[in-house]
Amino acid sequence: MATASQVKTGLDEISKMIRASEIRIKNAKSMLAEESAVLASIPTRYADVIATINGYVPTGPFEVLAQDEKAKLQVEFLAVRARIDTLTATTEWAAL
C-alpha cells in the first residue's frame, strides 16, 4: 500500500504526463497545419518551373528527365497532401 506522500507524488506525475501529452498533441496539430501550408505553396512558388516543364517538347534527355521527375514529384505531392488531409479529418481537434 502506498503512503500518502507516494500517492500525492504519483498523482502529480500522472498530471504532468497528461499535460505533456496535451502539449505534444497541440504541437502535432500545429505541425500538420504548417506542413499543409508549405505544400499548398508549392504550385504557386514554382509555377514558372512547372509551366516551363509542361511546355517542354521532349526532344532531348533533359526535357524527358524533367518531365519524368515532375510527374514523380506530383504523385508524391498528392500522396503527402492526402495523408495530411486524412490525419486532419480523422483527428479530434475540437477540444484543443
N, C-alpha and C positions, 0 to 999 in steps of 0.2 A: 504494500500500500504506500502511495506517495505521501510525502509530508505536505503541509500547507505551502511551504516555500517552493517545493518541487512542482506542485500544481500550478502555482502562480507563474513560475518560470516557464512551464510547459505551455500555458495559455498565452503568455507573451510571445513565445517562439512561434506558435501557431498563427497568431495575429500578424506577426512580421512576415511569415511565409505567404499568407493570403494577400497582404498588401503588396509584396514583391511580385506576386503573380499578376495582380491587377495592373501594376505598372508595366510589366512586360507585355500584357495584352494590349494596353493602350499604345505602347511603342510599336507593336506589330500592326495595329490599325493605322497608325501614322505612316509606317514604312510602306504599307500597301498603297496608301493614297499617294505618297511621294513617287513610288515606282510607276504607278499608273500615269501620273503626270509626266514623268520622264519619257515613258513610251509614247504617250499621246503627242509629245513634242517632236518626235522623230519625223513624221511626214512633212511637217512644216519646216523644220530646221534643215532638212536635207531635200527639200522639194526640187531644187535645181539639179542636184545629183541624180535623183530618181527620174526626173523628166529627161535628163540627158541620156541616161541608160535606156529608158523606154523608147527614145528616138533612135537608138542605135540600129543600124542595119548590120547584121553580123557578117562583116566582110573580112574579119581577121580574128586571131585568137584573143586579143584583148577585149573586143566587144562581146564575144561569146562568153568569156570568163566573167566579165562584169554582169552580163545578164543572168548567168547561172548563179553567181554569188548573190545577186539581188533577189532572185527567186528563193534561194535557200534562206536568206535572212528574213524574207517576207513570211515564210512558213514559220520560222522561229518566233518572229514578232507576234504573229497571230496566236500562236500557242501560248506564249507568255501572257499576252493580254487576256486570253480566255481563262488561264489559271488564276490570274488576279481577279477577274470578274467573278469567277466561281467562288473563290475564297471570300470575297467581299459579300456576295449574295447569300452564302450559306453560313455566315458567321453572325451571331447575335451581337450587334454593336449597340443596340438601343440603350443598354444600361451604362454604357461608357461615356 
